[in-house]
Amino acid sequence: MDGRALAERVRAEVADEVAELGGASLATVLVGDDPASEIYIRHKHTAATAAGIRTDDKRLPATTTEDEVLTLVAELNADDGIDGILVQTPLPAHIDESRVMRALDPVKDVDGLHPFNAGQLLLGQPTFVGATPLGVMRMLDEYGVPVAGARAVVIGRSVIVGRPLALLLLHANATVTICHTRTVDLRAHTVEADILVAAVGRPGVVTADMVKAGAAVVDVGITRTDAGLVGDVDSAVAEVAGLVTPVPGGVGPMTIAMLLRNTVLAARYRRGRLAFPAH
Ligand SMILES: NC(=O)c1ccc[n+]([C@@H]2O[C@H](COP(=O)([O-])OP(=O)(O)OC[C@H]3O[C@@H](n4cnc5c(N)ncnc54)[C@H](OP(=O)(O)O)[C@@H]3O)[C@@H](O)[C@H]2O)c1
């Protein structure tokens, strides 16, 4: 499943929508100097600018206090010129990530990490859902992978990927199993999967013997090695699976594209083109 080509199409659609809306804007907050986070932020800004989205790149040193981050979030909430706010994670260990997410104005929370938006997804009335899970669903749709009635196994239960993706698959009527470090006999679950998603961050977590013939395999994992970026899924899986996403060039580009899509959604909500549920 070619995420790069699909992401390019989504980005072109977003650019048209931004033009039609007369603009949209995204503020990102990066605390500290984690090299991977810096790369992600750079990609997000480049893609947003190319789609006509105005960006505001807020950077704070690793020594920033939690209160200082909360003050910045309050300023961005109050700034009428900003549609979407993304606080890049992970935040430094001394900052309570969930407290920062709770401080976001839900109508600007493009990562869907405020409890209001996370709750809306749980209830089956999604508002903002994280870009990575949305990107995975869009790829499955694009490649005609049947989801209703399928057995889906998601390895990983993070709030940013595994959990929201499992809920999206459930809402699309898959029968969903979520696996994690305490799962006993991971393979017993994965071999049953028509749709297998690995969102772990450990190369080789999924090997060919763990995959059902013809399954759709989505590799969310990204690990930086001397040989470049690698996913969670062994290359030999391609010989067993019906479809597989590459790393790089799979979920990564789709995540960026869906973040832009969520920024347009924020602009629509904020301009009253769509009703944001009362909160
Ligand atoms: N492509 C993209 O755009 C994109 C976007 C976001 C993340 N990512 C990548 O996706 C990966 C996951 O990200 P994340 O933020 O979800 O990571 P995370 O918060 O570290 O979560 C990893 C999950 O994997 C589970 N896990 C770890 N080792 C396991 C094992 N041996 N067997 C089964 N489950 C195991 C953990 O279980 P426990 O809960 O039991 O600890 C946890 O739920 C990372 O490589 C990240 O870089 C990629």
The ligand as a Gaussian input file, in Angstrom:
#p B3LYP/6-31G(d) Opt

LIG

0 1
 N        4.231000       6.356000      10.899000
 C        3.813000       7.344000      11.687000
 O        3.367000       8.381000      11.241000
 C        3.867000       7.152000      13.155000
 C        3.087000       7.924000      14.014000
 C        3.114000       7.660000      15.378000
 C        3.953000       6.649000      15.850000
 N        4.741000       5.976000      14.977000
 C        5.611000       4.888000      15.407000
 O        4.793000       3.810000      15.811000
 C        5.410000       3.095000      16.870000
 C        4.448000       3.093000      18.043000
 O        4.243000       4.406000      18.493000
 P        3.472000       4.697000      19.842000
 O        3.553000       6.142000      20.088000
 O        2.157000       4.015000      19.782000
 O        4.468000       3.907000      20.869000
 P        4.332000       3.539000      22.372000
 O        3.550000       4.563000      23.115000
 O        5.718000       3.205000      22.812000
 O        3.459000       2.198000      22.367000
 C        3.980000       0.982000      21.927000
 C        2.984000      -0.117000      22.204000
 O        3.555000      -1.349000      21.761000
 C        3.399000      -2.324000      22.775000
 N        4.529000      -3.249000      22.724000
 C        5.833000      -2.986000      22.933000
 N        6.574000      -4.085000      22.758000
 C        5.710000      -5.074000      22.438000
 C        5.864000      -6.452000      22.143000
 N        7.056000      -7.037000      22.146000
 N        4.761000      -7.162000      21.853000
 C        3.538000      -6.594000      21.837000
 N        3.328000      -5.288000      22.105000
 C        4.412000      -4.546000      22.410000
 C        3.360000      -1.570000      24.082000
 O        2.673000      -2.331000      25.038000
 P        2.406000      -1.836000      26.561000
 O        1.255000      -0.868000      26.456000
 O        2.075000      -3.066000      27.281000
 O        3.691000      -1.176000      27.009000
 C        2.631000      -0.289000      23.677000
 O        1.238000      -0.427000      23.822000
 C        6.720000       3.836000      17.126000
 O        7.732000       3.219000      16.374000
 C        6.482000       5.220000      16.590000
 O        7.664000       5.857000      16.168000
 C        4.695000       6.187000      13.655000

